[in-house]
Amino acid sequence: MMDQPANSSPSNTGAPPEVSPAAAWLDTGSDHALREMHAYMRLTREWDLRYEKMFKTGALSKWYSSVGNEAATVAAASAIEKGDALVSLHRDAGAILRHYVDIETLIPEIFPSNMNLIRQPLGGDSRERLFRLACQMLGRQHGYSAGHERSYHYNHMEPEHGLIHIGMISHLGSMIPVAAGAALSFQQQKSDRVAINFIGEGATSTGDFHEGLNIASVWKLPFILIIENNHWAFSTPTSQQYACDNLASRAIGYGMAGVEVDGNDPIAMHQVMQEAVQRARSGEGPTLVEAHVGRHRGHSEGDDSLDQVPGDELKGYLENDPMDLIETRMVNGGIVSRAWLEEIREKCAALIMEVVDEAMSMPEPEPNSDRSIHAE
Ligand SMILES: Cc1ncc(C[n+]2csc(CCOP(=O)(O)OP(=O)(O)O)c2C)c(N)n1
């Protein structure tokens, strides 16, 4: 059942596996697929940079950054559709933005008119969703949890648009059985919908990882678990986290498919996810996807966990920044110019700035207010 890992790493010495250099990517993936991935990756990067800046100036007390995870998360969410369940954690802004927003309605000139989209948007009001997401991040009344939590601790459902988003609770690994439960409900309804769930490699050492994957495989649930392996769990390196060669191979023990993939490559990631979604929709059961990404930020902004990462390892991550890699790939492939990329960056940054400023002007929740006031 184990798929051939996309790239096998040596035994776990704690050193991150080698990531393909940008050049190895050229000539793979269609122009349109790259443009679509890039648009959402850029939107996600500007989203994070805005809040990171606010954190640095004291306008925000806490931030968990998705910088470095954009290719893995955007590509994964590009493989799901209306009615599928997204179960996210703290580094998955890319998947949330990909799922919630039709970028073309917000920045109409972002794609050429003959663009073949990989994934159709959900429908509904993208601008309103983005605005409410910003309110959520800032703990404003108009956020998805009515300002009672901030950050990614919330759920949001729009059944009329097939939007099912189950957000995180902090306990590592605990969302795995919840996501498997969503997959079970699809199976019981005899629908062909799937549930995808992101976790960090730190969560793979919890009991919930075992329980969730075991039952998902025994019952052949339409479930995909994506490990975003950035090789550090807070300040614990993988050499202190697990002793197996790679995490994808754990799938063998559960009797399910497992794939290891370069999470900096959105095209490779998307191919792996498409296969996994197809497997799940056709009743062949779950897939464990291990996506290697870089550790670009500490666990949260302002903690000192990034100081633990040795300088040469950090340098390797920075040299393989998925945003730089996809842009170099697009320019070298003659798809777009550097000037066009800069124009799109400015448009994404301006959109995020506008939405976040608007959210900042909204009221905070009244003490003792009902959290369901603004949540559908
Ligand atoms: C069950 C549980 N144990 C410990 C913690 C404290 N904790 C919060 S984040 C974290 C490390 C997270 O590591 P990982 O999942 O790899 O994500 P990342 O390092 O990218 O934040 C720990 C140990 C927790 N939230 N839940």
The ligand as an ORCA input file, in Angstrom:
! r2SCAN-3c Opt
* xyz 1 1
  C      -0.380     17.590     23.631
  C       0.472     18.854     23.618
  N       1.718     18.827     24.175
  C       2.484     19.940     24.178
  C       2.018     21.112     23.648
  C       2.893     22.378     23.680
  N       3.357     22.686     22.329
  C       2.759     23.653     21.601
  S       3.401     23.768     20.056
  C       4.533     22.554     20.355
  C       5.472     22.103     19.258
  C       4.778     22.038     17.925
  O       5.571     21.373     17.008
  P       5.100     21.100     15.568
  O       3.786     20.385     15.619
  O       6.173     20.376     14.854
  O       4.836     22.517     14.946
  P       5.813     23.798     14.815
  O       7.132     23.505     15.394
  O       5.885     24.094     13.375
  O       5.084     24.887     15.568
  C       4.387     22.066     21.654
  C       5.207     20.968     22.220
  C       0.719     21.089     23.077
  N       0.179     22.168     22.488
  N      -0.024     19.955     23.063
*
